[in-house]
Amino acid sequence: MISVEKITELTGHSNPIFTAELSQKPGILFTGGNDKGVVEWSLKNNAFIKVMFPVPASVYTILCPPGFPYLLAGLRTGDIVVFDFIQQKVIKLLKHHVKPIFDIKFAGSKNELLAASEDGTVSIWNINTLELIHTVKVSDDTIRCISISPDEKQVAFGCRNNLVRIYDLEDYTPIKALAGHSMAVFSLQYAPNGEYLVSGSRDAQVKIWDTKSFELIQNIPAHLFAVNNIAFHPTQPYFATASMDKSIKLWGADDFKLYKIISREKGFASHFLSINKLVWNGDQLISVSDDKKIIIWDIKFN
């Protein structure tokens, strides 16, 4: 049994929220979207703290790399903003792409940042120098999402041409292209044990791929519309999916069964527009939406 209780709703954004990320400092959340800035929230008081810094364009992704005093924000302009928590200011704009940045991930073993763009390339940056190392041409079209395997041997890219492309993280050579989705791949997440990769697409399907054989283990007709995000619980064997259909679903990470649906139709005072990103903060699940709201859910696994 899984029980869900809505803790609170955080409001203040005046436009759709596209992304959310926990700070390296416990109890702090950052959000960004089609607004004028990146916003900081207290999860201890469930309250607005401040607008961190202004932005000239929509924020599609935020990353707070562990062990570094930075917040990185990927913009619709193609720039990546680097905010330094120690200096309390934006210290650099990483300029390379001229089309939107949809995802940024951190490979800790290499101290490298990976940024996925609408231009079909992934730029690789040294986090110590904040300099561009190289770029990898992954697709002729948009790359929407990145996931790095727990052992940091593989990296997966979700592409607008319906493919999931797997690369060797060490030298960025292609390993495999996973074909199965009929529309753009919007979300990817490696399982915490590294044994499988979960992909979510605009085709509303969730697919489970074996990370050794790259065979399709299971296809789940998960939602009615696009699967925007996938998030594994930090300790429990479950993952959550967020969709354009305004629902959040909780799935077993061992059996891939559906255990809970959080939606207005199921009686929850939930979002009424597309849910774009999920973040686990312990047993609390945080969701952000086009409806400009951040909702914090308390999830109990009985």
N, C-alpha and C positions, 0 to 999 in steps of 0.2 A: 504493500500500500504506500502510495505517495500522497501526502497532503500538501496543499498549497494555500498560503495566506498572503494577501496583498498587504505589505507593510506601509508603503507610502508612495506618493506621486510627487516627483520634483518637476516644477514648471519654471519657466524663465526664458527658454529658447523661443524666438519669435518665428522660426522657420523649421522645416524638417530636420531631424537629427539623424545623421548617417552613421556615426561611429562613437564608440566609448572605449575607455581603457583605464584600468587601475593604475594608480601611481606606484612607483617603487616604495613610497612611504605608505604604510598601512592606513586604511580609512579614508583614502582620497580617490576620487573618480574624476576623470576628464572626459568631456564630451565635445563633439564638433559636428557641424552640418552646414546647412545653407544659411549661415549666420555670419555676423561680423567678427566673431572671435572664438577662441577655444575657452571653454568654461570649466572652472574647478568647483567641485562639490565635496562637502563633508559627508562621509557615510556613517560617521559617529553620531552626528546631529541631524542627518538627512536634510542638509541645508545648503543653499548657494553660498559659495565663498567669494569668488570673483571671476571676472573675465581675465584670463591669463595674458593674452596678447591679441591684438587685432589681426585679422587676416583679410587679404584683398579679394579672396574667392572662396568658394565652398571647400570645406575640409571633408575628405572622403575616408581618411584613415589616420589613426593616432597610434604611436608606439612609444612605450617607456621601457627602454632596454635595461634589464637588471644589471646592477653594478656600475651604471653610468648615470651622471646627474642630468640626463637629457630627456626632453620630450620632443618627439619628431611628429610633424603634421604634414601629411601629403595633400596637396592642393589641386584643384581643378586646373590651375594654370600650368601644372607640371613641376612646380617648385616644391621643395621639401624644407619646411621651416624647422630650424634647430633652436629650441629654447633651453637655456642653461639654468637649472634650479639654483645653483650656487650664486651665479651673477644676477639671477632674477631678470634675465632679459634674453631676447632673441640674439644669438651670437653669429648665426650664419643662415643664408639661404643656399641650399644645395641646388644649383642650377644645371640642368642637363636636358631633361625632357621638356617638350613644349606642349604635350598633351597630358591630360589628367593622370595623377597618381592614385591608383585604387587600393594598393596594399603595400605595407612596409613590414618586413620581418627582420629579426636579428639572429645571426648565426654566432652564438657565443664562443664556440671553439675556434672560430677564425677571426673574431672581432670584426665581422663584416655585416653591413646593412644591405638588404635586398629590397629594391623598390620596383613594383610592377606598374606599367603604364599602358595607356590606351594606344601608344605607338607600337606595341607588340614586342618591346624590349624590356629587359630587367637590368637596372643599373646596380652595380656592386660598389659599395663605399666602405672605406676604412673608417671605423668609428673613432679611432684615436686621432687621426689627422683630419677627418671629415673631407677627405679627398676622394675623387672618383678613381676606382681601380680599373674597372672595365665594364662593358655592357654585353649582355647575352641576347641575341635575337632568338626569341622563343616562338613567335607567331607572326603571321601577316596581319593580325587583327589584335584587338584589345586583350590584355591579360588582366583578369579581374581579381585574382586572389593567389596567395602563396601559403604553403604549409611546409614546415621543416620537420623531418622525422626526429623522434626523441634522441636517437643516437647521432644525429647530425650527419648521417651518411647520404640521405636523399633529400631532395627538395621537389615539391610538386607545385605546378602552376596550372591554374584554372583559366581556360581561354574562351573567348567569345565564339570561336569556331567549333564549340561543343567538345573539344578535347581536354583531357588532363595530361599534361606533359611532365614526365618524371626525369629529373636530371641528377647526376652525381654532384653532391655539394662540394666535394674536394676540388674538382677541376671544371665543373659546370659543363660536362659533356652529357648529351642526351642519352637516356637509358631506354625509355619506352614512352609511347603515346597511347593513352587509354581512351578508346572510342566506345561510346555507349549512350551518352546523353544526346538528345535530339535538339537541344538548345544550349545557349551559353552557360558555362559553369561559373556560378557566382560564389561558391563557398567550398572550402577544403579544410579537412582537419585529420591529421594522423592520430590514431588511437594512442593513449599514453604508453601502452606496451609496445607500440611500433609494429604490431602484427598486421594491421590493416589501415587503409585510408578511406575516409568518408568524403564523398563529393555530393554537393547539392547544386541543382541547376534551375535555370529559368523554366525547364520542362516540368517542374514540381516534383521530380524524382530525387530520392537519395540513393546513392549506390555505394556498396561496400566492396573495396578492392583489396586483394591479398598483396602485401608489399614485397613478397619474395617472387611469387609466380606471376603477379600482376593480373591474375584471373579475377573475373567478377564473382564475388562470393554471394552477393544478394542485391536485388533491386527492390526498393521500397517506394511504392506510390505514396509519398509522404504528405504532400500538401495539395491544395487546389491551384496555387500559383507559385511563383518563383521561391526557391529556398535561398534566403539571403545570407544566412549565417548558421554555423554549426559550432557548438561549444561543449567540450567534455567537462563533467564535474571534476574538481581537483582530486577527490579521494574516493567517491562512490562510483560504481560501475554503470553510469548513465551518461547520455549526452542529450543536449537540447538542440532543437532546430527552430529557427525563426523564419517566418514567411511573409510574403506580400499578401497572403490571404488573411492577415491580421491575427494569426494564431501562433502560439509557442507549443511545441510538442516535446515530451520527454520520452526517450527511448532507452531500452536496455543495451548496454555496451557489450554484453555477453551473448544475448539472444536476439537482439535487434527488434524486440517487440515494443509496441506502443504502450506506455504506462500512464500517460497523463496528457490531456489537452487543456491548455490555458487559453480561453477565448471568451468573447462576450456571449457567444452561442451556448457556452458551457456554464454560464452564470457568473463569470468573473468580470469585475469592473476593469477590463483590460483595454488595450489599444483599439482604436477604431479606424486606423490606417495601417499601411505596411510597417512591419517590424523589421528593423534593419540590422540590429547588432545585439548580441547577448554577451554578458560578462558574468562569470561566477565569482562571488566574493564569499568564500566558504560555502555555506548552505544557502546563501542568498543569491538569487538570480536577478540580474539587472537587465532590463530591456529598454531599448530606445526606438523611436518610431517617427514616421512622417507626421504623426499627430502632435509633434513638438514636446512630447512627454517622455520622462524617464520614470519607469515603474520599478520598484524594488519588491521582489517576491521572496517570501520565506518558504523554502522547500524542506519538508520533513520526510525522511525515508524510514518508514516504520517497519 
